[in-house]
Amino acid sequence: MRILIVDDEMVSRTKLELILESFGDCESLVDGEEALALFHKAHLDEDPFDLIMLDIDLPGMNGIQLLSEIREAEKERNIEASHQAKILMTSAYRDKERIVASAQSGCDDYIGKPFNLDIEPAHKLKIDQNKLQNCRSNILNLVNVL
């Protein structure tokens, strides 16, 4: 699984990497513009990210703007919802406005900071990763049959 972490705070980025590295290959960036460019490059290389962790408060393009840009790019590429990147928003702020704006922009979940190493979404991601691996295996088996 490919994981993109976008957070301008080094401590948060490092902690997320430690939590998520057992689930896949992590790449980390500090701003939205770089993240959007890497997202597009990953699709051009046909190796898109499976999970994107976005901090809401990023310098330049904020996390909600980046989320909207990513979802728009996925629509333009006709990527079905089931194949879109899972996007989790993170923030030290837990105000309703940010959570609602994130949900309306297409995030899959919202996690408050500070992070807990026992977070439930990590377990859900492992289950999703297993399902994804099973689907890939089934597709490869079908291709081999044809």
Z-matrix of the N, CA and C atoms (Angstrom, degrees):
N
C 1 1.451
C 2 1.524 1 107.68
N 3 1.330 2 116.28 1 137.19
C 4 1.468 3 121.77 2 175.71
C 5 1.520 4 108.57 3 -97.38
N 6 1.324 5 114.87 4 132.49
C 7 1.459 6 121.49 5 -176.92
C 8 1.521 7 108.73 6 -126.46
N 9 1.333 8 115.93 7 131.03
C 10 1.460 9 121.91 8 175.10
C 11 1.520 10 108.35 9 -113.27
N 12 1.329 11 115.59 10 126.58
C 13 1.460 12 122.16 11 177.91
C 14 1.524 13 107.21 12 -112.65
N 15 1.335 14 116.58 13 124.56
C 16 1.462 15 121.16 14 -179.83
C 17 1.520 16 107.64 15 -123.40
N 18 1.331 17 115.54 16 107.35
C 19 1.465 18 121.44 17 -177.93
C 20 1.519 19 107.65 18 -157.07
N 21 1.330 20 117.13 19 130.69
C 22 1.457 21 120.32 20 -179.21
C 23 1.527 22 113.06 21 -81.91
N 24 1.318 23 118.12 22 -8.59
C 25 1.467 24 121.61 23 178.41
C 26 1.527 25 109.10 24 -94.12
N 27 1.342 26 115.99 25 118.50
C 28 1.457 27 121.01 26 -175.97
C 29 1.527 28 112.56 27 -58.79
N 30 1.325 29 117.86 28 -41.23
C 31 1.464 30 121.02 29 -178.09
C 32 1.529 31 110.44 30 -63.06
N 33 1.315 32 117.19 31 -45.28
C 34 1.471 33 121.06 32 179.21
C 35 1.521 34 111.26 33 -64.27
N 36 1.335 35 116.38 34 -43.30
C 37 1.466 36 120.70 35 178.94
C 38 1.526 37 110.95 36 -59.74
N 39 1.333 38 115.18 37 -47.54
C 40 1.462 39 120.44 38 -178.47
C 41 1.522 40 111.30 39 -63.62
N 42 1.321 41 116.58 40 -42.36
C 43 1.465 42 119.97 41 -179.81
C 44 1.530 43 110.77 42 -64.43
N 45 1.324 44 117.10 43 -42.23
C 46 1.464 45 119.95 44 177.21
C 47 1.528 46 111.06 45 -62.47
N 48 1.324 47 116.61 46 -41.14
C 49 1.465 48 119.60 47 177.54
C 50 1.526 49 110.60 48 -59.28
N 51 1.330 50 116.82 49 -44.26
C 52 1.466 51 120.88 50 179.77
C 53 1.525 52 111.52 51 -63.09
N 54 1.324 53 116.20 52 -39.18
C 55 1.466 54 120.46 53 -180.00
C 56 1.525 55 110.85 54 -69.45
N 57 1.324 56 117.00 55 -41.38
C 58 1.464 57 120.90 56 -168.65
C 59 1.527 58 115.49 57 -97.58
N 60 1.325 59 118.14 58 -12.56
C 61 1.466 60 119.35 59 -174.72
C 62 1.530 61 113.24 60 -61.79
N 63 1.315 62 117.75 61 -25.01
C 64 1.469 63 119.20 62 178.22
C 65 1.536 64 111.98 63 -76.64
N 66 1.327 65 117.22 64 -10.35
C 67 1.462 66 121.44 65 -179.65
C 68 1.524 67 112.91 66 -98.17
N 69 1.331 68 117.33 67 -13.99
C 70 1.456 69 119.19 68 -179.06
C 71 1.510 70 112.32 69 168.24
N 72 1.329 71 115.00 70 -170.88
C 73 1.459 72 122.10 71 -179.62
C 74 1.518 73 109.47 72 -84.98
N 75 1.336 74 116.17 73 120.94
C 76 1.465 75 121.92 74 -176.94
C 77 1.525 76 111.08 75 -101.08
N 78 1.322 77 115.50 76 136.54
C 79 1.456 78 122.51 77 169.86
C 80 1.518 79 106.55 78 -123.68
N 81 1.340 80 116.29 79 140.68
C 82 1.466 81 120.53 80 -176.13
C 83 1.516 82 110.99 81 -125.01
N 84 1.328 83 114.85 82 139.92
C 85 1.457 84 122.27 83 176.23
C 86 1.521 85 108.96 84 -136.10
N 87 1.346 86 115.26 85 164.32
C 88 1.463 87 119.21 86 -176.52
C 89 1.524 88 114.13 87 -109.27
N 90 1.336 89 119.01 88 -12.45
C 91 1.466 90 117.49 89 179.80
C 92 1.524 91 112.41 90 -139.85
N 93 1.319 92 114.07 91 159.76
C 94 1.452 93 122.04 92 -173.36
C 95 1.513 94 114.98 93 -66.65
N 96 1.331 95 117.48 94 -38.13
C 97 1.459 96 120.16 95 -178.68
C 98 1.528 97 110.83 96 -63.21
N 99 1.337 98 116.42 97 -45.35
C 100 1.468 99 120.24 98 177.87
C 101 1.528 100 110.46 99 -62.50
N 102 1.323 101 116.23 100 -40.77
C 103 1.464 102 120.88 101 -178.96
C 104 1.526 103 110.93 102 -63.74
N 105 1.331 104 117.04 103 -42.37
C 106 1.465 105 120.20 104 179.44
C 107 1.528 106 110.55 105 -64.49
N 108 1.325 107 116.79 106 -41.22
C 109 1.466 108 120.47 107 177.99
C 110 1.531 109 110.83 108 -62.76
N 111 1.326 110 117.15 109 -42.44
C 112 1.463 111 120.85 110 179.15
C 113 1.531 112 111.08 111 -67.78
N 114 1.327 113 117.20 112 -37.18
C 115 1.468 114 121.69 113 176.12
C 116 1.533 115 110.02 114 -58.56
N 117 1.343 116 116.74 115 -47.90
C 118 1.468 117 120.94 116 179.66
C 119 1.532 118 111.02 117 -64.08
N 120 1.326 119 116.69 118 -43.04
C 121 1.462 120 120.82 119 179.03
C 122 1.526 121 110.90 120 -61.11
N 123 1.321 122 116.89 121 -41.88
C 124 1.468 123 120.86 122 179.90
C 125 1.527 124 110.71 123 -60.53
N 126 1.334 125 117.13 124 -38.04
C 127 1.467 126 120.00 125 178.42
C 128 1.524 127 111.14 126 -71.92
N 129 1.323 128 116.95 127 -38.79
C 130 1.466 129 119.52 128 177.08
C 131 1.522 130 110.93 129 -63.37
N 132 1.329 131 116.39 130 -35.81
C 133 1.470 132 122.07 131 178.46
C 134 1.528 133 112.27 132 -80.34
N 135 1.330 134 116.78 133 0.11
C 136 1.468 135 123.62 134 -177.57
C 137 1.523 136 112.26 135 57.02
N 138 1.333 137 115.05 136 37.77
C 139 1.465 138 121.65 137 177.24
C 140 1.532 139 108.31 138 -139.15
N 141 1.343 140 116.59 139 64.37
C 142 1.470 141 120.12 140 -174.12
C 143 1.529 142 112.72 141 -70.36
N 144 1.310 143 114.48 142 163.60
C 145 1.462 144 120.97 143 176.64
C 146 1.522 145 109.53 144 -76.83
N 147 1.330 146 115.19 145 140.17
C 148 1.460 147 121.36 146 176.86
C 149 1.525 148 111.02 147 -88.29
N 150 1.329 149 115.96 148 -32.51
C 151 1.462 150 122.38 149 -178.25
C 152 1.515 151 108.85 150 -136.19
N 153 1.334 152 115.90 151 134.99
C 154 1.463 153 121.36 152 175.79
C 155 1.517 154 107.76 153 -128.01
N 156 1.323 155 115.71 154 123.79
C 157 1.465 156 122.74 155 176.57
C 158 1.527 157 106.96 156 -102.86
N 159 1.324 158 117.18 157 117.82
C 160 1.468 159 121.66 158 -176.05
C 161 1.515 160 111.28 159 -118.60
N 162 1.318 161 116.12 160 125.42
C 163 1.455 162 120.41 161 169.42
C 164 1.527 163 107.05 162 -75.85
N 165 1.298 164 116.99 163 141.30
C 166 1.466 165 119.90 164 -179.85
C 167 1.524 166 111.22 165 -71.17
N 168 1.324 167 116.99 166 -40.90
C 169 1.466 168 121.17 167 -175.32
C 170 1.520 169 111.01 168 -95.32
N 171 1.326 170 115.73 169 85.83
C 172 1.458 171 121.86 170 177.55
C 173 1.519 172 109.13 171 -108.92
N 174 1.331 173 117.58 172 152.09
C 175 1.465 174 119.05 173 174.84
C 176 1.528 175 109.86 174 -69.53
N 177 1.314 176 117.05 175 147.61
C 178 1.463 177 120.41 176 -178.49
C 179 1.510 178 110.37 177 72.52
N 180 1.320 179 116.37 178 -118.48
C 181 1.462 180 121.37 179 177.49
C 182 1.527 181 108.55 180 -72.36
N 183 1.341 182 116.92 181 117.92
C 184 1.472 183 118.48 182 -178.75
C 185 1.529 184 110.77 183 -76.47
N 186 1.320 185 115.93 184 171.35
C 187 1.456 186 121.49 185 -175.26
C 188 1.515 187 114.39 186 -61.51
N 189 1.325 188 117.27 187 -37.04
C 190 1.471 189 119.74 188 -179.90
C 191 1.531 190 110.46 189 -69.92
N 192 1.329 191 117.09 190 -38.71
C 193 1.468 192 120.07 191 175.23
C 194 1.531 193 110.40 192 -63.36
N 195 1.329 194 115.81 193 -43.23
C 196 1.462 195 120.55 194 179.09
C 197 1.526 196 110.84 195 -62.79
N 198 1.313 197 116.54 196 -43.66
C 199 1.466 198 121.81 197 176.95
C 200 1.530 199 110.23 198 -56.26
N 201 1.320 200 117.04 199 -47.36
C 202 1.472 201 121.28 200 179.23
C 203 1.526 202 111.65 201 -61.24
N 204 1.331 203 116.72 202 -42.13
C 205 1.471 204 121.14 203 179.20
C 206 1.530 205 111.09 204 -63.52
N 207 1.328 206 116.23 205 -41.87
C 208 1.470 207 120.45 206 179.64
C 209 1.520 208 110.39 207 -64.53
N 210 1.331 209 116.61 208 -47.56
C 211 1.472 210 119.40 209 -179.50
C 212 1.534 211 111.11 210 -63.20
N 213 1.321 212 117.22 211 -37.29
C 214 1.467 213 120.69 212 178.04
C 215 1.532 214 110.20 213 -65.34
N 216 1.326 215 116.62 214 -42.33
C 217 1.473 216 120.51 215 178.56
C 218 1.527 217 110.96 216 -63.28
N 219 1.324 218 116.76 217 -38.21
C 220 1.469 219 119.89 218 177.92
C 221 1.528 220 110.71 219 -65.40
N 222 1.335 221 117.16 220 -38.76
C 223 1.470 222 120.50 221 176.93
C 224 1.525 223 110.46 222 -63.74
N 225 1.344 224 116.12 223 -44.59
C 226 1.465 225 120.54 224 -179.59
C 227 1.523 226 111.55 225 -61.91
N 228 1.326 227 116.62 226 -30.87
C 229 1.468 228 121.36 227 178.55
C 230 1.539 229 111.65 228 -87.59
N 231 1.326 230 116.60 229 4.13
C 232 1.474 231 122.45 230 -179.02
C 233 1.527 232 112.71 231 55.89
N 234 1.320 233 115.78 232 40.42
C 235 1.462 234 120.83 233 178.21
C 236 1.523 235 107.92 234 -84.11
N 237 1.323 236 115.94 235 122.12
C 238 1.460 237 120.86 236 179.67
C 239 1.524 238 109.85 237 -63.01
N 240 1.318 239 116.16 238 150.97
C 241 1.468 240 121.45 239 -178.13
C 242 1.524 241 111.85 240 -54.25
N 243 1.316 242 117.25 241 -38.01
C 244 1.465 243 120.23 242 -178.37
C 245 1.526 244 112.85 243 -69.22
N 246 1.335 245 117.52 244 -16.25
C 247 1.462 246 121.73 245 179.91
C 248 1.528 247 112.55 246 -107.54
N 249 1.322 248 116.95 247 0.00
C 250 1.459 249 119.76 248 178.48
C 251 1.522 250 110.06 249 -73.25
N 252 1.323 251 115.76 250 157.63
C 253 1.461 252 120.71 251 176.06
C 254 1.523 253 109.33 252 -61.85
N 255 1.310 254 116.38 253 142.11
C 256 1.464 255 121.09 254 170.50
C 257 1.524 256 105.41 255 -79.32
N 258 1.326 257 116.15 256 126.88
C 259 1.462 258 120.15 257 -177.42
C 260 1.517 259 109.32 258 -120.93
N 261 1.329 260 115.04 259 121.27
C 262 1.460 261 121.94 260 177.73
C 263 1.518 262 108.16 261 -112.60
N 264 1.320 263 115.84 262 127.60
C 265 1.455 264 121.56 263 178.28
C 266 1.523 265 108.96 264 -90.59
N 267 1.329 266 115.71 265 144.90
C 268 1.458 267 120.95 266 177.67
C 269 1.520 268 108.94 267 -128.15
N 270 1.324 269 115.38 268 147.86
C 271 1.461 270 119.72 269 177.09
C 272 1.515 271 110.10 270 -168.59
N 273 1.325 272 114.94 271 148.11
C 274 1.461 273 120.22 272 173.26
C 275 1.526 274 109.78 273 -76.46
N 276 1.331 275 115.96 274 -18.50
C 277 1.458 276 121.01 275 179.63
C 278 1.519 277 109.20 276 -92.66
N 279 1.305 278 116.44 277 135.30
C 280 1.469 279 119.71 278 -178.02
C 281 1.526 280 111.25 279 -119.32
N 282 1.325 281 115.35 280 33.26
C 283 1.460 282 118.15 281 -179.19
C 284 1.526 283 110.46 282 -76.43
N 285 1.317 284 113.85 283 149.54
C 286 1.458 285 122.24 284 -174.52
C 287 1.529 286 111.97 285 -59.57
N 288 1.328 287 117.90 286 -38.05
C 289 1.458 288 121.15 287 -176.32
C 290 1.526 289 111.40 288 -60.65
N 291 1.331 290 116.99 289 -44.06
C 292 1.470 291 120.40 290 -179.22
C 293 1.527 292 111.07 291 -67.86
N 294 1.315 293 115.87 292 -40.71
C 295 1.461 294 119.93 293 -179.65
C 296 1.528 295 110.22 294 -64.68
N 297 1.330 296 117.03 295 -44.32
C 298 1.468 297 121.54 296 179.10
C 299 1.529 298 110.33 297 -64.83
N 300 1.332 299 117.28 298 -44.39
C 301 1.468 300 120.49 299 179.35
C 302 1.525 301 110.97 300 -61.54
N 303 1.321 302 116.73 301 -38.79
C 304 1.472 303 120.69 302 177.88
C 305 1.522 304 110.75 303 -64.51
N 306 1.318 305 116.40 304 -45.67
C 307 1.466 306 120.77 305 -179.78
C 308 1.525 307 110.74 306 -63.30
N 309 1.326 308 116.92 307 -42.99
C 310 1.465 309 120.70 308 -179.58
C 311 1.526 310 111.96 309 -66.10
N 312 1.323 311 116.32 310 -26.33
C 313 1.465 312 120.60 311 179.87
C 314 1.522 313 112.63 312 -86.78
N 315 1.340 314 116.76 313 -6.05
C 316 1.460 315 119.25 314 173.09
C 317 1.511 316 117.46 315 107.51
N 318 1.334 317 117.84 316 19.85
C 319 1.469 318 117.57 317 177.81
C 320 1.530 319 110.08 318 -74.62
N 321 1.316 320 115.52 319 155.34
C 322 1.461 321 121.02 320 -179.84
C 323 1.521 322 112.38 321 -90.99
N 324 1.327 323 116.96 322 -24.88
C 325 1.464 324 120.41 323 178.59
C 326 1.521 325 108.58 324 -166.06
N 327 1.313 326 115.54 325 168.78
C 328 1.464 327 123.18 326 -176.85
C 329 1.524 328 107.24 327 -134.37
N 330 1.321 329 116.76 328 127.22
C 331 1.464 330 121.20 329 -179.49
C 332 1.520 331 108.61 330 -123.03
N 333 1.322 332 115.96 331 127.22
C 334 1.456 333 120.69 332 177.99
C 335 1.520 334 111.79 333 -81.11
N 336 1.320 335 114.94 334 151.49
C 337 1.463 336 120.85 335 174.56
C 338 1.521 337 107.78 336 -95.44
N 339 1.290 338 121.06 337 152.21
C 340 1.466 339 127.04 338 1.23
C 341 1.519 340 110.85 339 -74.36
N 342 1.340 341 115.01 340 155.14
C 343 1.456 342 121.09 341 -178.22
C 344 1.514 343 110.64 342 -77.98
N 345 1.324 344 114.46 343 147.04
C 346 1.455 345 122.07 344 175.86
C 347 1.523 346 106.92 345 -108.55
N 348 1.309 347 117.57 346 131.46
C 349 1.462 348 120.90 347 -178.91
C 350 1.520 349 112.72 348 -63.11
N 351 1.318 350 117.84 349 -16.31
C 352 1.460 351 121.52 350 -179.92
C 353 1.526 352 112.19 351 -99.98
N 354 1.326 353 117.73 352 25.81
C 355 1.463 354 120.06 353 -174.00
C 356 1.523 355 111.94 354 -61.81
N 357 1.297 356 115.95 355 136.69
C 358 1.462 357 123.25 356 -179.85
C 359 1.527 358 112.59 357 -62.60
N 360 1.344 359 120.34 358 -38.95
C 361 1.465 360 118.24 359 179.91
C 362 1.526 361 113.27 360 -57.33
N 363 1.327 362 118.33 361 -30.17
C 364 1.465 363 119.61 362 178.12
C 365 1.522 364 110.42 363 -61.66
N 366 1.311 365 116.65 364 -39.15
C 367 1.465 366 120.80 365 177.37
C 368 1.529 367 110.21 366 -65.68
N 369 1.338 368 116.29 367 -42.44
C 370 1.459 369 120.07 368 178.73
C 371 1.526 370 110.75 369 -63.29
N 372 1.325 371 116.54 370 -36.91
C 373 1.456 372 120.07 371 179.83
C 374 1.522 373 111.10 372 -65.49
N 375 1.319 374 116.53 373 -38.71
C 376 1.466 375 120.30 374 178.34
C 377 1.528 376 109.87 375 -63.12
N 378 1.318 377 117.13 376 -41.35
C 379 1.468 378 120.87 377 177.16
C 380 1.527 379 109.76 378 -62.89
N 381 1.345 380 117.15 379 -45.49
C 382 1.463 381 120.79 380 178.36
C 383 1.526 382 110.97 381 -61.90
N 384 1.333 383 116.62 382 -38.63
C 385 1.457 384 120.79 383 178.97
C 386 1.528 385 110.05 384 -62.52
N 387 1.321 386 117.10 385 -43.04
C 388 1.464 387 120.71 386 178.57
C 389 1.527 388 111.11 387 -63.41
N 390 1.330 389 117.08 388 -41.45
C 391 1.465 390 120.70 389 177.82
C 392 1.527 391 110.41 390 -62.78
N 393 1.334 392 116.18 391 -41.99
C 394 1.457 393 121.37 392 179.62
C 395 1.528 394 110.46 393 -62.45
N 396 1.321 395 117.00 394 -43.64
C 397 1.465 396 120.85 395 178.47
C 398 1.528 397 110.59 396 -61.89
N 399 1.331 398 117.11 397 -42.48
C 400 1.467 399 120.71 398 178.47
C 401 1.526 400 111.44 399 -62.17
N 402 1.335 401 116.64 400 -42.23
C 403 1.468 402 120.70 401 178.65
C 404 1.527 403 110.61 402 -63.19
N 405 1.324 404 116.60 403 -43.96
C 406 1.464 405 120.18 404 179.19
C 407 1.528 406 110.55 405 -61.54
N 408 1.324 407 116.58 406 -42.32
C 409 1.469 408 120.61 407 178.58
C 410 1.520 409 110.96 408 -61.95
N 411 1.329 410 116.69 409 -43.17
C 412 1.468 411 120.69 410 178.55
C 413 1.522 412 111.66 411 -62.24
N 414 1.312 413 116.68 412 -41.33
C 415 1.467 414 120.91 413 179.22
C 416 1.525 415 110.18 414 -64.37
N 417 1.329 416 116.68 415 -45.16
C 418 1.464 417 119.75 416 178.79
C 419 1.525 418 111.30 417 -61.99
N 420 1.318 419 116.79 418 -39.33
C 421 1.466 420 120.30 419 177.22
C 422 1.526 421 111.22 420 -63.04
N 423 1.327 422 116.82 421 -41.97
C 424 1.466 423 120.56 422 178.37
C 425 1.525 424 111.44 423 -64.80
N 426 1.319 425 116.35 424 -41.04
C 427 1.465 426 120.44 425 178.74
C 428 1.524 427 110.06 426 -62.84
N 429 1.316 428 117.03 427 -41.31
C 430 1.466 429 120.68 428 179.60
C 431 1.522 430 112.08 429 -66.00
N 432 1.331 431 116.83 430 -32.87
C 433 1.463 432 120.90 431 178.48
C 434 1.523 433 110.54 432 -68.47
N 435 1.334 434 116.13 433 -38.29
C 436 1.466 435 120.37 434 -178.74
C 437 1.505 436 109.25 435 -72.28
